[in-house]
């Protein structure tokens, strides 16, 4: 049975990393973003804003609209309504200086397969004044990527690693990653996440990280955003959600009593025999009530199931 998401019109924004970031302009700003394919609504009036230095893991089931959202915010796909701005610039008219501040790893490799990695990296180096050749050399060596083999003959995992090298090489201020580790084995995912932490997060880069591998996201995402049916259901700090959210199941009267203790109902769904299952969130710092039995603590998997069903 379909879950009713109750917070879709009231997106919770994650707190900026510092008081200094609060005074800065948004790195990313979406307003009223809507996209349809025929009669199918893919994005449904999305408003979203990320401040410099925020790291957000974007979660949603297949078909939720994650890739379309990322492509629209980068100007790679035109929405029917709304606008997207990066560093204050309309994505439909980004200048070269703004483009040079963005790194992107798509879900499907868009490498020039007739090039070798050395030729590809030399080509892109000419566009970026902040290109870090030392970082490139280190990643190519640690990931054992051949420089002179045609890209078409590299494995899927090698091509994915090369896409990551290309995206990190110029020290982007905004890094957009669409399922960046999907083609990597567990060792490759671990190595990439370590590089992400060391090379990107430490320098205050804004990161949007789409993945279906929840354990990987937990290692690097300070905030999570849940997407369902073309809308952002909720965004908040991951640790805070674990502390503040509980699942309750029972008759509606009992669940209403639990919610009356100060909780927000994030989602609710019927589970049969007159019972419902609610995801409740209490305000930060509030002691959860001990008068209502049956409250269940949550993990990221629980939040994903309840908010994206």
N, C-alpha and C positions, 0 to 999 in steps of 0.2 A: 504494500500500500504506500502511496506517495506521502512523503514527509512534508508537513507544512512548515516552511521556514518563516519565522516571525520577525526576523531582524533585518530582512533584506532592504527595507527602506531606511534603516538607521544604521548604516555601516559604522562600526567602531574603528577609529583610526588609531594605530599604534603611536605611542608617545615618541616624540623626537629623542634622539640619543643624548642631546644636551640642550641647555638653555641657549647656546650659541646657534644651534641648528634651527631653533624655533624662530629666530630672527631672519633666517635665510629664505630665499624664494624656493618654491617646490622644485625638486628635480624632475618630477613627473606630475602632470595634472590632466585628468580626464573629466569632461563634463558632458553629461547626457549622451554618452556614446551608444549608438544603436546600429546594429547590423542585421540584415535579413537576407536570406537566400530564398527567393520566391515567397512562399507563405511561412517559411520557417524563421523564427526569431532566434538569432545566435547570440547577440548582445542586446540587452534590454535596458537602455537608459543608464549606463554605468557612470557613476561619479567616483573618482578615485584620486588620491593625492599622496605622494611620497615625498618626504623631506630628505635632503642630502644625508647620506650615511645610513639610511634605513635598509635593512635586509629582510626581504619578504619571500616566504615560500608560498607559491600559488598552487592550491590543491583543488582538484575537481575530477569528476568521473569523465570517461571518454565521451566527447560530444558536449561537454559543459561550456565550451567556448574559450578555453585557455589560450590555444594557439591563435585564434582569431583576435583575441584581446591583445596579445603581445604584438601581433603584426599591425594592428591598428595603432597602437601607441608608438610604434616605430615608423609609421607612415608607409608601411608596405602594403596596406589594404585600406581602401577608402570606406568609411562607414556611411550609412545613409543620413544619419543625424549625429550631432554633437561635435566636439572638438577634442584634440589631444595636443598637449604642449610639453616639450622637453626643454628644460632650462629656460622657460619663458617663451620659447619659439614654437610657432605652429609647425607641426610635423609635416605639413604639406609644403612648407617653404623653408626647410632647414638650410642654413648656410654651411659652408665647409668647416668652419671652426666648431660649430655645434656637432656636426657629424663626427668630427674627430674625437669628441668626448664620449662616444657611445661604442660599446662592444656588444656583439650579438652572436650567440651560438644557436642556430636553428635546430629544430627537431630532425630534419633531414639535411644531410650535408649538402652545401651549395658550393663546394670546392671546384676549381677548374681541373677536371680530371686528366686533361692532356698535359698539365704542368707537372713538374716535380715539386716536392715540398720546398726546396731551395728557391725555385723560380716563383712559386706562389708567395712566399714570404718576402722575397725581394720586391715583387710587384706591389704588395700592400705597404711595405715599408716606405715607399715613395709618397704615400698619402698622409703619413702621420709623423709630425715633428717630434712627438714624445716616444717614438719607437725605442724599445729597450732590447737591444741586441743581446745583452748579457742574459736577460730573462729568457729570451728565445733559445739561446744556446744551451742554457741549463735545462729547460724543459725538454728540448729535443734529445738531449743526452740522457736524462733520467728516464724518459719514456721510450728510449731506444727507437726513435723514429728515423727511418732512412731519409736522407736529404735528396738523393738523386734517383730514386725509384719513381716511376709514374704514379700519380695519385690514384689512377684507376686500378692499379694493381695492389694498393694497400688494402688491408682488411677493414671491415666496418669500424672496429675499435680504433685502429690507427687513424682512420680518417676523422673520427670524432675527436681524438686527441689533437690532431692537427688543427681542427676548427677551434678548439679551446686555446691552443697556442696563439693562433691568429687573433682571437678576441682579447686575450690578456696582454699582448705584446706592447700595446701603445698606452697602457695605464689608463683605461677608461674611467670616467667619473660615473657613468651609468653602465651597468652590465646586465644584459637581458639574456637569460638562459632558458631555452625551451627543451625540457627533457635532455639536459646535456650529458647525462651519464647512461642513457638508455642502452647504448651499444657497447658499454664497457663492462669488463668482468669485475668481480668484487675488489680485486687488487687495484685495478685501474680507477674505480670509483673512489677508493680510499686515497690514492695518490692525488687525484684531482681535487678532492675536498680539502686535503692538506694544503695544496697550492692556493686554493680559493681563500682559505683562512689567512695564509701567510702573505700572499701577494695582493689580495683585493680587500678583504675585510679590514685589515690593519691600517690601510690608508684611507679609510672612510668612504669607499665607493658605495654608491647606491646599487642594490642588487635586487632583481626580480628573478626568482628561481622556481621554474615549473618542473615538477617531478611527480611520478607515481610511486617512487620508492621512499616510503615514509621514514625509514630508518636513516637514510641519507639526509633527508631534509632536517631531521632533528639535530644533526651534528652542526649545521651551519645557520639555520634560519632562526633569527631572534623573534620574528613575527610570522604569523601564518595568515593567509587569506583563503577563504573557502568560496568556491564558485559553484553555483547550481542554477541550471535553467537560464543561463545568460546573465545572471546577476551575481554580485558579490554579496554573499550572505553574511559574512563576518570577517573582520580583520582585527587581530589583537596580539599582544605578546604571548608567545607559546607558554612560557612558564606561568604567566598569570592565568591563562585559561585552565591549566592543570589544577591550580590552587582554587580557583573560583567556581569551576563548573562541576556539577553533579548530574547524574541521570536518576530519575525517579520514575517508577512504574506503579500504577494502581488505578483505582476509580478516580474520575475527574474531581469529585469533591475533595478527596484526600490530596490530590495534586494541587488544587487551588489553595488548600491550606498551606502547603509547602511554599508555593509561590508568594503567598501573602507575608512571608517572613522577610521580604525584601528582594526576592530573586526576580530576574528577568527571564521570561520563557523564550529560549532561542529556537526551539523546534518542538513539535509535538506530532505524534502519530498514533493511530489506533493499532492495538496488537491483538484484538479479539476478546470475546467474553466481557465486553463492556469496559475493558481496561485500556489505558493509554500510556505511552512512554514519552516523557518530557525531558528535554535537556535544559537545565536551569543554571543561571549564572548569578552569583551573589556579588555585591560590590567589593572592590578591593579592600582588604583589611577587615571586612565583616566576619565575625565568627559564625560559622555555619550552624544552623539550629540542630540540637540533638533531640528535639521533641518529635521529629518526624523520622520514622524508621524507613529503612530501605534505600537510603541515598547511596548511590554507587559512584566511586571515584572514576575519573576518566583518563584515558591515554589518547595519544594523537589519533590512533585508529578509531576510537570511539567517536571523537569529534568529527572525523572524516565521514563515518557512517551516518551520523545523525544529521549533519549539516549539508550533505551532498546527495542524499537519497532522492 
